[in-house]
Amino acid sequence: MKKAEVGNVIEFRDGLQGVVEKVNENSVIVDLTYMDNYRDLELEQKTVVNHKNYKIVKVTEKA
């Protein structure tokens, strides 16, 4: 399984998406404000997702 990197967009738990802000050994910290309907869902701004529980939907280009 390929781990996400900082800046990648991932999808997890029933279609939620977010931008990876930090990569840890077993998980990533994700900014959920990436989603257009973020405010409607009444979610916290950030969450932690285990590497086993997401898929990468957009890879950012490295400089």
N, CA, C and O atoms as a CHARMM CRD file, in Angstrom:
* protein
*
  252
    1    1 MET  N      0.83900  -1.19000   0.00000 PROA 1      0.00000
    2    1 MET  CA     0.00000   0.00000   0.00000 PROA 1      0.00000
    3    1 MET  C      0.88200   1.25100   0.00000 PROA 1      0.00000
    4    1 MET  O      1.83700   1.35200   0.77100 PROA 1      0.00000
    5    2 LYS  N      0.55100   2.18700  -0.86400 PROA 2      0.00000
    6    2 LYS  CA     1.29900   3.44000  -0.94600 PROA 2      0.00000
    7    2 LYS  C      0.75600   4.43000   0.08200 PROA 2      0.00000
    8    2 LYS  O     -0.45000   4.66200   0.16700 PROA 2      0.00000
    9    3 LYS  N      1.66600   5.00200   0.85400 PROA 3      0.00000
   10    3 LYS  CA     1.26400   5.99900   1.84600 PROA 3      0.00000
   11    3 LYS  C      1.11300   7.36200   1.18000 PROA 3      0.00000
   12    3 LYS  O      1.84500   7.70400   0.25200 PROA 3      0.00000
   13    4 ALA  N      0.16100   8.12000   1.66800 PROA 4      0.00000
   14    4 ALA  CA    -0.03900   9.47800   1.17300 PROA 4      0.00000
   15    4 ALA  C      1.11900  10.36500   1.63600 PROA 4      0.00000
   16    4 ALA  O      1.80200  10.06300   2.61500 PROA 4      0.00000
   17    5 GLU  N      1.31600  11.45000   0.91900 PROA 5      0.00000
   18    5 GLU  CA     2.33400  12.43300   1.27100 PROA 5      0.00000
   19    5 GLU  C      1.64500  13.76700   1.54000 PROA 5      0.00000
   20    5 GLU  O      0.48800  13.96700   1.16900 PROA 5      0.00000
   21    6 VAL  N      2.36700  14.67200   2.18800 PROA 6      0.00000
   22    6 VAL  CA     1.82000  15.99500   2.49600 PROA 6      0.00000
   23    6 VAL  C      1.35400  16.65700   1.20000 PROA 6      0.00000
   24    6 VAL  O      2.08700  16.69000   0.21100 PROA 6      0.00000
   25    7 GLY  N      0.13600  17.17900   1.21500 PROA 7      0.00000
   26    7 GLY  CA    -0.43100  17.84400   0.04800 PROA 7      0.00000
   27    7 GLY  C     -1.35200  16.96800  -0.78400 PROA 7      0.00000
   28    7 GLY  O     -2.14800  17.48400  -1.56900 PROA 7      0.00000
   29    8 ASN  N     -1.25900  15.63500  -0.62600 PROA 8      0.00000
   30    8 ASN  CA    -2.14500  14.73600  -1.35600 PROA 8      0.00000
   31    8 ASN  C     -3.57500  14.87800  -0.85100 PROA 8      0.00000
   32    8 ASN  O     -3.80000  15.21300   0.31200 PROA 8      0.00000
   33    9 VAL  N     -4.53500  14.62200  -1.73100 PROA 9      0.00000
   34    9 VAL  CA    -5.93900  14.57100  -1.33600 PROA 9      0.00000
   35    9 VAL  C     -6.30400  13.10200  -1.16900 PROA 9      0.00000
   36    9 VAL  O     -6.04500  12.28300  -2.05100 PROA 9      0.00000
   37   10 ILE  N     -6.90500  12.77800  -0.03200 PROA 10     0.00000
   38   10 ILE  CA    -7.31100  11.39500   0.21800 PROA 10     0.00000
   39   10 ILE  C     -8.81400  11.32200   0.43500 PROA 10     0.00000
   40   10 ILE  O     -9.46200  12.31800   0.75400 PROA 10     0.00000
   41   11 GLU  N     -9.35600  10.11500   0.25400 PROA 11     0.00000
   42   11 GLU  CA   -10.77200   9.86000   0.50000 PROA 11     0.00000
   43   11 GLU  C    -10.87600   8.74800   1.52700 PROA 11     0.00000
   44   11 GLU  O    -10.13500   7.76700   1.46900 PROA 11     0.00000
   45   12 PHE  N    -11.78800   8.90200   2.45500 PROA 12     0.00000
   46   12 PHE  CA   -11.95400   7.93100   3.52800 PROA 12     0.00000
   47   12 PHE  C    -13.38500   7.96900   4.02500 PROA 12     0.00000
   48   12 PHE  O    -14.15000   8.85900   3.65700 PROA 12     0.00000
   49   13 ARG  N    -13.74200   7.03100   4.84000 PROA 13     0.00000
   50   13 ARG  CA   -15.03600   6.94400   5.52000 PROA 13     0.00000
   51   13 ARG  C    -16.21700   7.55800   4.75900 PROA 13     0.00000
   52   13 ARG  O    -16.55500   8.72500   4.95800 PROA 13     0.00000
   53   14 ASP  N    -16.82200   6.77600   3.90600 PROA 14     0.00000
   54   14 ASP  CA   -18.04300   7.17300   3.19700 PROA 14     0.00000
   55   14 ASP  C    -17.89000   8.41600   2.33100 PROA 14     0.00000
   56   14 ASP  O    -18.81200   9.22700   2.25200 PROA 14     0.00000
   57   15 GLY  N    -16.74700   8.57900   1.68400 PROA 15     0.00000
   58   15 GLY  CA   -16.58800   9.65700   0.71500 PROA 15     0.00000
   59   15 GLY  C    -16.04600  10.96500   1.22900 PROA 15     0.00000
   60   15 GLY  O    -15.95200  11.92000   0.45800 PROA 15     0.00000
   61   16 LEU  N    -15.68100  11.06000   2.50300 PROA 16     0.00000
   62   16 LEU  CA   -15.07200  12.29300   2.98900 PROA 16     0.00000
   63   16 LEU  C    -13.70900  12.47100   2.33400 PROA 16     0.00000
   64   16 LEU  O    -13.00100  11.49300   2.09300 PROA 16     0.00000
   65   17 GLN  N    -13.34200  13.70900   2.04700 PROA 17     0.00000
   66   17 GLN  CA   -12.05200  13.99500   1.43900 PROA 17     0.00000
   67   17 GLN  C    -11.35000  15.09500   2.20000 PROA 17     0.00000
   68   17 GLN  O    -11.98100  15.93900   2.83600 PROA 17     0.00000
   69   18 GLY  N    -10.02700  15.07000   2.12500 PROA 18     0.00000
   70   18 GLY  CA    -9.24600  16.09700   2.78500 PROA 18     0.00000
   71   18 GLY  C     -7.81700  16.10800   2.28200 PROA 18     0.00000
   72   18 GLY  O     -7.38300  15.19600   1.57900 PROA 18     0.00000
   73   19 VAL  N     -7.08800  17.16000   2.65200 PROA 19     0.00000
   74   19 VAL  CA    -5.69900  17.33800   2.24700 PROA 19     0.00000
   75   19 VAL  C     -4.79500  16.88400   3.39400 PROA 19     0.00000
   76   19 VAL  O     -4.98500  17.28600   4.54200 PROA 19     0.00000
   77   20 VAL  N     -3.81900  16.04900   3.07300 PROA 20     0.00000
   78   20 VAL  CA    -2.88600  15.55300   4.07900 PROA 20     0.00000
   79   20 VAL  C     -1.97200  16.69500   4.52200 PROA 20     0.00000
   80   20 VAL  O     -1.33100  17.34300   3.69500 PROA 20     0.00000
   81   21 GLU  N     -1.91900  16.93600   5.83300 PROA 21     0.00000
   82   21 GLU  CA    -1.06400  17.98000   6.38600 PROA 21     0.00000
   83   21 GLU  C      0.18300  17.41500   7.04000 PROA 21     0.00000
   84   21 GLU  O      1.22900  18.06300   7.05400 PROA 21     0.00000
   85   22 LYS  N      0.07500  16.19900   7.58700 PROA 22     0.00000
   86   22 LYS  CA     1.22400  15.58300   8.24400 PROA 22     0.00000
   87   22 LYS  C      1.11600  14.07800   8.11300 PROA 22     0.00000
   88   22 LYS  O      0.03000  13.50800   8.22200 PROA 22     0.00000
   89   23 VAL  N      2.25700  13.43600   7.87600 PROA 23     0.00000
   90   23 VAL  CA     2.31000  11.98100   7.77400 PROA 23     0.00000
   91   23 VAL  C      3.01500  11.43700   9.01100 PROA 23     0.00000
   92   23 VAL  O      4.15400  11.80200   9.30000 PROA 23     0.00000
   93   24 ASN  N      2.32600  10.56200   9.73500 PROA 24     0.00000
   94   24 ASN  CA     2.89700   9.90100  10.90900 PROA 24     0.00000
   95   24 ASN  C      3.20000   8.44800  10.54900 PROA 24     0.00000
   96   24 ASN  O      2.92200   8.01600   9.43100 PROA 24     0.00000
   97   25 GLU  N      3.75800   7.70400  11.47500 PROA 25     0.00000
   98   25 GLU  CA     4.12400   6.31300  11.21900 PROA 25     0.00000
   99   25 GLU  C      2.92100   5.46300  10.82600 PROA 25     0.00000
  100   25 GLU  O      3.00200   4.67900   9.88100 PROA 25     0.00000
  101   26 ASN  N      1.80700   5.61000  11.53900 PROA 26     0.00000
  102   26 ASN  CA     0.62600   4.77700  11.30600 PROA 26     0.00000
  103   26 ASN  C     -0.58900   5.52300  10.77300 PROA 26     0.00000
  104   26 ASN  O     -1.62700   4.91200  10.52000 PROA 26     0.00000
  105   27 SER  N     -0.47100   6.83900  10.59900 PROA 27     0.00000
  106   27 SER  CA    -1.64200   7.62500  10.21800 PROA 27     0.00000
  107   27 SER  C     -1.24400   8.93400   9.55500 PROA 27     0.00000
  108   27 SER  O     -0.06800   9.29000   9.49000 PROA 27     0.00000
  109   28 VAL  N     -2.25200   9.63900   9.06800 PROA 28     0.00000
  110   28 VAL  CA    -2.05600  10.97700   8.51200 PROA 28     0.00000
  111   28 VAL  C     -3.01600  11.93700   9.20000 PROA 28     0.00000
  112   28 VAL  O     -4.08900  11.53900   9.65400 PROA 28     0.00000
  113   29 ILE  N     -2.62100  13.20400   9.27400 PROA 29     0.00000
  114   29 ILE  CA    -3.50600  14.25500   9.77100 PROA 29     0.00000
  115   29 ILE  C     -4.04900  14.97100   8.54600 PROA 29     0.00000
  116   29 ILE  O     -3.29100  15.38900   7.67100 PROA 29     0.00000
  117   30 VAL  N     -5.37100  15.10900   8.49200 PROA 30     0.00000
  118   30 VAL  CA    -6.05600  15.58300   7.29400 PROA 30     0.00000
  119   30 VAL  C     -6.86100  16.84300   7.57900 PROA 30     0.00000
  120   30 VAL  O     -7.55900  16.92600   8.59000 PROA 30     0.00000
  121   31 ASP  N     -6.76200  17.82100   6.68700 PROA 31     0.00000
  122   31 ASP  CA    -7.54900  19.05200   6.76000 PROA 31     0.00000
  123   31 ASP  C     -8.81700  18.84700   5.93700 PROA 31     0.00000
  124   31 ASP  O     -8.75300  18.69000   4.71700 PROA 31     0.00000
  125   32 LEU  N     -9.95500  18.84800   6.59800 PROA 32     0.00000
  126   32 LEU  CA   -11.23000  18.56500   5.93700 PROA 32     0.00000
  127   32 LEU  C    -11.85300  19.77500   5.26000 PROA 32     0.00000
  128   32 LEU  O    -12.84800  19.62300   4.55100 PROA 32     0.00000
  129   33 THR  N    -11.30900  20.96900   5.45200 PROA 33     0.00000
  130   33 THR  CA   -11.89900  22.16700   4.85200 PROA 33     0.00000
  131   33 THR  C    -11.75200  22.16900   3.33300 PROA 33     0.00000
  132   33 THR  O    -12.26900  23.06800   2.66800 PROA 33     0.00000
  133   34 TYR  N    -11.06200  21.18600   2.77500 PROA 34     0.00000
  134   34 TYR  CA   -10.92400  21.01600   1.32600 PROA 34     0.00000
  135   34 TYR  C    -12.28700  20.78200   0.66200 PROA 34     0.00000
  136   34 TYR  O    -12.50100  21.18400  -0.48100 PROA 34     0.00000
  137   35 MET  N    -13.19700  20.13600   1.37800 PROA 35     0.00000
  138   35 MET  CA   -14.50900  19.79600   0.80200 PROA 35     0.00000
  139   35 MET  C    -15.40000  21.02900   0.71200 PROA 35     0.00000
  140   35 MET  O    -15.43000  21.85300   1.62700 PROA 35     0.00000
  141   36 ASP  N    -16.11900  21.14700  -0.38700 PROA 36     0.00000
  142   36 ASP  CA   -17.03300  22.27800  -0.58000 PROA 36     0.00000
  143   36 ASP  C    -18.13100  22.31100   0.48300 PROA 36     0.00000
  144   36 ASP  O    -18.54000  23.38600   0.92200 PROA 36     0.00000
  145   37 ASN  N    -18.60600  21.14300   0.89500 PROA 37     0.00000
  146   37 ASN  CA   -19.71100  21.06500   1.85600 PROA 37     0.00000
  147   37 ASN  C    -19.21900  20.87300   3.29200 PROA 37     0.00000
  148   37 ASN  O    -19.96800  20.38300   4.13700 PROA 37     0.00000
  149   38 TYR  N    -17.98500  21.24600   3.57600 PROA 38     0.00000
  150   38 TYR  CA   -17.39600  21.07800   4.90600 PROA 38     0.00000
  151   38 TYR  C    -18.27500  21.68600   6.00700 PROA 38     0.00000
  152   38 TYR  O    -18.54100  21.02600   7.01100 PROA 38     0.00000
  153   39 ARG  N    -18.72000  22.90900   5.83600 PROA 39     0.00000
  154   39 ARG  CA   -19.52100  23.58500   6.86800 PROA 39     0.00000
  155   39 ARG  C    -20.87600  22.89000   7.07900 PROA 39     0.00000
  156   39 ARG  O    -21.36900  22.81400   8.20400 PROA 39     0.00000
  157   40 ASP  N    -21.46500  22.39000   6.00600 PROA 40     0.00000
  158   40 ASP  CA   -22.75900  21.71200   6.10800 PROA 40     0.00000
  159   40 ASP  C    -22.67500  20.41800   6.92400 PROA 40     0.00000
  160   40 ASP  O    -23.64400  20.02800   7.57400 PROA 40     0.00000
  161   41 LEU  N    -21.53100  19.76400   6.88800 PROA 41     0.00000
  162   41 LEU  CA   -21.36300  18.48600   7.56900 PROA 41     0.00000
  163   41 LEU  C    -21.08000  18.62700   9.06000 PROA 41     0.00000
  164   41 LEU  O    -21.13000  17.64500   9.80000 PROA 41     0.00000
  165   42 GLU  N    -20.78200  19.84800   9.50200 PROA 42     0.00000
  166   42 GLU  CA   -20.51400  20.13300  10.91100 PROA 42     0.00000
  167   42 GLU  C    -19.44200  19.20300  11.49000 PROA 42     0.00000
  168   42 GLU  O    -19.64300  18.58000  12.53300 PROA 42     0.00000
  169   43 LEU  N    -18.30900  19.12100  10.80200 PROA 43     0.00000
  170   43 LEU  CA   -17.18100  18.30000  11.22900 PROA 43     0.00000
  171   43 LEU  C    -16.09400  19.17100  11.84100 PROA 43     0.00000
  172   43 LEU  O    -16.07300  20.38700  11.64700 PROA 43     0.00000
  173   44 GLU  N    -15.19600  18.54000  12.57900 PROA 44     0.00000
  174   44 GLU  CA   -14.00200  19.23400  13.05800 PROA 44     0.00000
  175   44 GLU  C    -13.16400  19.59400  11.82600 PROA 44     0.00000
  176   44 GLU  O    -13.31600  18.98300  10.76900 PROA 44     0.00000
  177   45 GLN  N    -12.29100  20.57800  11.96500 PROA 45     0.00000
  178   45 GLN  CA   -11.47300  21.02700  10.83800 PROA 45     0.00000
  179   45 GLN  C    -10.44600  19.97600  10.43100 PROA 45     0.00000
  180   45 GLN  O    -10.14600  19.83400   9.24600 PROA 45     0.00000
  181   46 LYS  N     -9.90600  19.24200  11.39500 PROA 46     0.00000
  182   46 LYS  CA    -8.88100  18.24100  11.11300 PROA 46     0.00000
  183   46 LYS  C     -9.24400  16.92100  11.76000 PROA 46     0.00000
  184   46 LYS  O     -9.98200  16.87000  12.74400 PROA 46     0.00000
  185   47 THR  N     -8.69900  15.83200  11.17600 PROA 47     0.00000
  186   47 THR  CA    -8.90800  14.50700  11.74400 PROA 47     0.00000
  187   47 THR  C     -7.69200  13.64400  11.46100 PROA 47     0.00000
  188   47 THR  O     -6.84000  13.99400  10.64500 PROA 47     0.00000
  189   48 VAL  N     -7.62500  12.51700  12.14400 PROA 48     0.00000
  190   48 VAL  CA    -6.54200  11.55600  11.96600 PROA 48     0.00000
  191   48 VAL  C     -7.11600  10.31300  11.28500 PROA 48     0.00000
  192   48 VAL  O     -8.16500   9.80700  11.68200 PROA 48     0.00000
  193   49 VAL  N     -6.41000   9.82400  10.24600 PROA 49     0.00000
  194   49 VAL  CA    -6.86700   8.65400   9.51000 PROA 49     0.00000
  195   49 VAL  C     -5.72600   7.65500   9.41200 PROA 49     0.00000
  196   49 VAL  O     -4.61900   8.01000   9.00700 PROA 49     0.00000
  197   50 ASN  N     -5.99000   6.40800   9.78000 PROA 50     0.00000
  198   50 ASN  CA    -5.00000   5.33800   9.68000 PROA 50     0.00000
  199   50 ASN  C     -4.67500   5.07000   8.21700 PROA 50     0.00000
  200   50 ASN  O     -5.53900   5.20400   7.35100 PROA 50     0.00000
  201   51 HSD  N     -3.43800   4.69300   7.94100 PROA 51     0.00000
  202   51 HSD  CA    -3.02100   4.42700   6.56000 PROA 51     0.00000
  203   51 HSD  C     -3.87400   3.34300   5.88600 PROA 51     0.00000
  204   51 HSD  O     -4.02100   3.34600   4.66400 PROA 51     0.00000
  205   52 LYS  N     -4.43000   2.42900   6.66400 PROA 52     0.00000
  206   52 LYS  CA    -5.24100   1.34600   6.10000 PROA 52     0.00000
  207   52 LYS  C     -6.62500   1.81900   5.66400 PROA 52     0.00000
  208   52 LYS  O     -7.32400   1.10600   4.94500 PROA 52     0.00000
  209   53 ASN  N     -7.02600   3.02100   6.09600 PROA 53     0.00000
  210   53 ASN  CA    -8.42100   3.44500   5.93300 PROA 53     0.00000
  211   53 ASN  C     -8.65400   4.56000   4.92300 PROA 53     0.00000
  212   53 ASN  O     -9.68000   5.23800   4.99500 PROA 53     0.00000
  213   54 TYR  N     -7.74200   4.77000   3.99000 PROA 54     0.00000
  214   54 TYR  CA    -7.96100   5.80200   2.97800 PROA 54     0.00000
  215   54 TYR  C     -7.40900   5.36700   1.63200 PROA 54     0.00000
  216   54 TYR  O     -6.64200   4.41100   1.52700 PROA 54     0.00000
  217   55 LYS  N     -7.82900   6.10600   0.59800 PROA 55     0.00000
  218   55 LYS  CA    -7.21400   5.93900  -0.71900 PROA 55     0.00000
  219   55 LYS  C     -6.83800   7.32400  -1.23200 PROA 55     0.00000
  220   55 LYS  O     -7.52100   8.31000  -0.95800 PROA 55     0.00000
  221   56 ILE  N     -5.74900   7.37700  -1.97300 PROA 56     0.00000
  222   56 ILE  CA    -5.26900   8.64800  -2.51500 PROA 56     0.00000
  223   56 ILE  C     -6.06700   8.95200  -3.77300 PROA 56     0.00000
  224   56 ILE  O     -6.15000   8.11600  -4.67300 PROA 56     0.00000
  225   57 VAL  N     -6.65900  10.15100  -3.84300 PROA 57     0.00000
  226   57 VAL  CA    -7.44800  10.52900  -5.01400 PROA 57     0.00000
  227   57 VAL  C     -6.76500  11.59200  -5.85400 PROA 57     0.00000
  228   57 VAL  O     -7.10200  11.75900  -7.02600 PROA 57     0.00000
  229   58 LYS  N     -5.79900  12.32500  -5.27400 PROA 58     0.00000
  230   58 LYS  CA    -5.08200  13.33300  -6.03700 PROA 58     0.00000
  231   58 LYS  C     -3.68200  13.47000  -5.46000 PROA 58     0.00000
  232   58 LYS  O     -3.50900  13.70100  -4.26300 PROA 58     0.00000
  233   59 VAL  N     -2.68600  13.32500  -6.32400 PROA 59     0.00000
  234   59 VAL  CA    -1.28800  13.43500  -5.91200 PROA 59     0.00000
  235   59 VAL  C     -0.78700  14.79600  -6.32500 PROA 59     0.00000
  236   59 VAL  O     -0.97400  15.21400  -7.46800 PROA 59     0.00000
  237   60 THR  N     -0.15200  15.49000  -5.40100 PROA 60     0.00000
  238   60 THR  CA     0.41200  16.80700  -5.72000 PROA 60     0.00000
  239   60 THR  C      1.79100  16.61500  -6.33500 PROA 60     0.00000
  240   60 THR  O      2.51400  15.67400  -6.00800 PROA 60     0.00000
  241   61 GLU  N      2.13300  17.52600  -7.22800 PROA 61     0.00000
  242   61 GLU  CA     3.44100  17.48900  -7.88200 PROA 61     0.00000
  243   61 GLU  C      4.50200  18.01900  -6.93400 PROA 61     0.00000
  244   61 GLU  O      4.28800  19.00400  -6.22700 PROA 61     0.00000
  245   62 LYS  N      5.64500  17.35300  -6.93000 PROA 62     0.00000
  246   62 LYS  CA     6.75300  17.81700  -6.11500 PROA 62     0.00000
  247   62 LYS  C      7.52500  18.88900  -6.86000 PROA 62     0.00000
  248   62 LYS  O      7.67500  18.82500  -8.08100 PROA 62     0.00000
  249   63 ALA  N      8.01600  19.87700  -6.11800 PROA 63     0.00000
  250   63 ALA  CA     8.76200  20.98700  -6.74100 PROA 63     0.00000
  251   63 ALA  C     10.17400  20.56600  -7.08000 PROA 63     0.00000
  252   63 ALA  O     10.94700  21.36600  -7.60900 PROA 63     0.00000
